[in-house]
Amino acid sequence: MPILQKITKENVFCNYCHASKLVTDEVTGEIACSNCGYVILENTEERGREHRLISDTGDTARTGPGLTLKRHDQGLNTVIGIQNKDAVGKPLSSKTTQMFDRLRKWDSRSQTKNSADRNLRFALQEFDKVQSKLGLSDTVIERASLFYRKAIERNLIRGRTVKSIAAACLYASCRDLGHNRTLIEIANQFLINRKEIARAYRILFRELGFVVSIADPIKSITKIASKMNVSEKTIRKAVQILDAAQDARITAGKNPEIIAATVIYAASIITGESMSQTAIAEAAGTSTVSIRNRIQEFKAKLGLFSTIN
């Protein structure tokens, strides 16, 4: 049988003037009467947030910084600082400095116990380098780190380079969260071959069972147009052509970068804005042959490009 306990609320009164309005000083920790000023209680317990800076993140929460997949230890391990100074700011003695150098070395070695931990640490460092260059958010890097950890659990790293798997995880994260980043852009940042990333991505797609959304060519239109300073009139015309092509179902299974480059080139011809296929192909990361092939298909099935030679 459950036991019920009745909790009663008692009012506190001043011992001198018997007033019930009390004031709490958060600085000194004193509870005083607002009428006569008599101090009823000293050194009360602080129940608010702790304003002591725990880390360099600027977070003043009592629990400190949260867990993150961007670090190999998820932010749980402590880090010994590199400044050889005490709490007052005075430099340490030579003997103490040598002792802390050894502690830092063993602390770094203890965090990577095997080759898998070292590979994970290296991959997360690569993610951190590429994040600012590609303009990616922390959410994308968190998702890529999760994919890489799953690849380690499935033992997919063995026999393959760390950079290829890391780049494939980053590309999968961009596809999953709707960020328009191509394999060529990621390959240029990781300094590896595009085919190597594509091969690793196919393995991850098959083994991890990725469910990725189809890339929208409209995002590619915006990206290519910003690189080439295309006018707003041409962009609107390109979107109209793209809508007509999607209604005719001739964009299914095609590279969104090539489709975007094709509609931008067609729109520039219609609006009279002089743009070469070579410049558009370079901005889209594709070839002029692909653009010409798509143009011929659009002319045959849509009949919108009779003025294009």
N, C-alpha and C positions, 0 to 999 in steps of 0.2 A: 504494500500500500504506500503510495507516495506521501512524503512528508511535506506539508506546506508551511512556509515560514512567512509571517507577516512582518513587513518592514514599515516602520513608522518614521515619518519625517519630523524632526524636532527643530524648533526655531531657537536660534542663539541670541541672547540679549546681553547688553553691556552690564557689567557688575555695578557700575556707578550710576548711570542715568537710565538704565533699563531700556535703552533704545534698541531697535531691531535692525536698523540700517547700518551695515558694516561695509568697510572698504578694504580691498586687498591690494597691497603694494607689490607689484610683480618684480620690482628691482631688489627691495630689501627682504621680501618674503614675509611681511608683517600683515596681520589682520587687525585693523583699528576701527574704533567707533567713529562714525561720521558726525556724531552730535558733539561729543566731548573730547574726542581724540585719544581715548584710552586704548592702549595696545593690548589686545586680547590674546594674540598668539604670535609667536616669533618663529622664523625659519620654517615656514610651511613648505610642503612638497610642491615642486614645480611640475604641473601636469600639461604644460603646453609643449610646443615644438622645441627641439634642441637647436639652438642657433650657433652651434660650434661647427666650423667647416671641416668636414671629414675628408673630402677628396677635392680634386681640382675641377670637378664638374659644376660647382656652384649650387649643388643640391644640399639644402640644409635640413632635409628630413632626418628624423631620428634613426631610421633604418639604414641610412646611407644609400649609395647608388644601387640600382636594381641589377638583376642578372641580365646578361647579354650574350648572344651567340657569336658576336663579333670577336670575342676573345676566346682563346683556346681553353682557358680555365673557367669561362663564363663569368669572370670577375670575382671569383671566390678567393683566390690566393692573394696574399699580401705581397707588396713590392717594396724592397728596400731601396730607399732613395739614394741618389748619386752624390748628394752634397754631404761632405764630411764635416758636419757641424752639429753641435748639441742643441738642446731645447732653447738655450739662451741666445745662441748664434755664434758662440765661440768655436774656433776650429779645434778638431780633435787632435789628440797626440798621434805621433807616428805609429806607435804600437797599436792604438785603437783603430787607426785608419787601415792598417794591414789586416786586422781582424775582420773589419767590416768588408774589405775587399774579398776575403775568403768566403764570408757569409753570402755576399752577392753572387759569387760564382756558384756556390753549392745550391743557393736558392734557385738560380736559373736552370741548373742541371736537374734539380728535383722536379721541376714543372714539366719536363719532357722526358718521360721514362723510357719510351721506345720510339721506333721509327715512325709509327703512325702519329704519335703526338707531335713529332718534329715536322712531319709533312702537313699536319693540320695547322700548326703555328705558321709555317711558311705560306700556306694558302691564304690564311686570314690576313697576313701581312700584304699579300698581293691584292686582296680585296680592298684593303685600306688605301693602297696606292692608286688603284684604278678608280675609286669612288669619286674623288674630286676631279679627275680628268674627264670622266664621262658625265659628271653632274648627276650622280645617282643619290637617292635618299637612303637613310639608314634602314628603312624597311626592306629595300631591295637587297642590301648587303646581309641583313639578318636572314632573309629567305635563302640567299645563296649559301650562307654558312650552314643553314639547316640541311640543304641538299648535299653539301659536301660531307657533312657528318653521316648522313644516310649512306652515301657512297662508301665511306670507310667501313660502316657496319656490314655492308654487302660485299666487302673485299673487292671493290671495283677499281681500286687505285693500283693494285699490283700489276706490273708490266706496262704501266702507262705513266706519263709524266704528270707531275703535280699541276703544272700550269695548264695543261690541256683539260684536265678534269675540273679545275677551278674555273677556267673560262667557260666551260660547258655549263657548270652550275650557275654562273652569273648570267649567261644567256637564257637559261631556263627560268631564272628568277625574273628577268626582264620580260620574258614572254608571259609568265604567270601573272605579273602585276600590271601588264599593259604598258610597259615602257618601251618605246620604239628605239631599240638598239640592234644593229645588224651584226652578223658574224664578223664582217670585215672590220668594223669599228672596234669590236672586242679583241680581235686578233692583233690589230695594230697596237693596242695598249699592252697586251700580254707578250708581244714580240714573238709570236708563234704563227704557224701556217693555219690558214682558214680551214683546210681540209682536216687537219688534226683535231680542231675543235668540233667540226661537224661529225667526225667519227666518234669522238667521245660523247657528244650529245645524243647520238643515236643509241649508244649503249645505255646511257642514263635513262633515256626515254623508254627503252625496252625493259630494263631491270627495275627501275623505280616506279614505273607506271605514271608518268606525268600526264596531267590533264591540262593542256594549254589552250588558250583561246586563239582564234584566227586573227592575225594582225590586220588592223584597219589601214587601208591605203591613205585615208584622209590625214592621219598623223604623219605619214611619209610626205604627203604634199606640203604640209606646213613646214617640215624640216628642210626639204629641198628648196622651198620658196624663200625661207629665211637665209639660206646660204647664198642664193643668187639675187636677192633683193628684187623679187618678182612683184609686180604691181598687184594691188588688191583686185582690180578688174580681171586680170588673168587668173588669179586664184579662184575667184567665184566661178569663172567659166570652166576651170579645171574640175571643180567640184560638181558642176552640172554634168559634164561629160562622164565623170566617174559614176554618178548616179544612174545615168543612162546605160553605162556598160554593166553595172551591177544588176539592173533590171533585166538586161538581155542575157545575164548569166554567162558572161564571157571572161569574168575575172576570177572565177573559181579555180583554185590550184595554181594560180600564177603568183610570181614573186611580187609582194606589195610595193617594193621599191621600183621595180620595172614598170608596174602599172601607174604609179604616181609620176614617174619621169615621163611616161608616154602621154598622160593626160595634160601635164604641164606643157610639153612641147606642142601638143595639138592646140591647146588653149592660146599659146603664144602666137601661133600662126593665125588663128581666128581673130584675135584682138590686135594683130599687127605689131606685137612686141618682138623685136628681133632677138632670137635666142637660138644658139646652135645645138645640135644634138650632142656634140662632143662635150660642151660645157655642162649640159644637163646630165649626161651620163657620168661625168666626173663627180658632180655633186651628189648623185644618187648612188655612186659606187657600183655602177653596172657598165655595160658596153653599148655602143651605138647600134650594133647588130640587133640586140634584144629590143631596143626601142623601135627600130624599123620593122621588125617582125610583128610587134604588137600594133603598130600603126596600120600595117596592111590588114591585120585581122579586124581592127576597129572600122576601117573603111569598108570592108566587105560585109560586115554584119550589122553595122550601125548606119552606114551611109551618111555620116556627119562630116567626113573629112575629104570631100571632093576637091577642096582647094589645096590640099596638101600633095606635093609631088614626091 
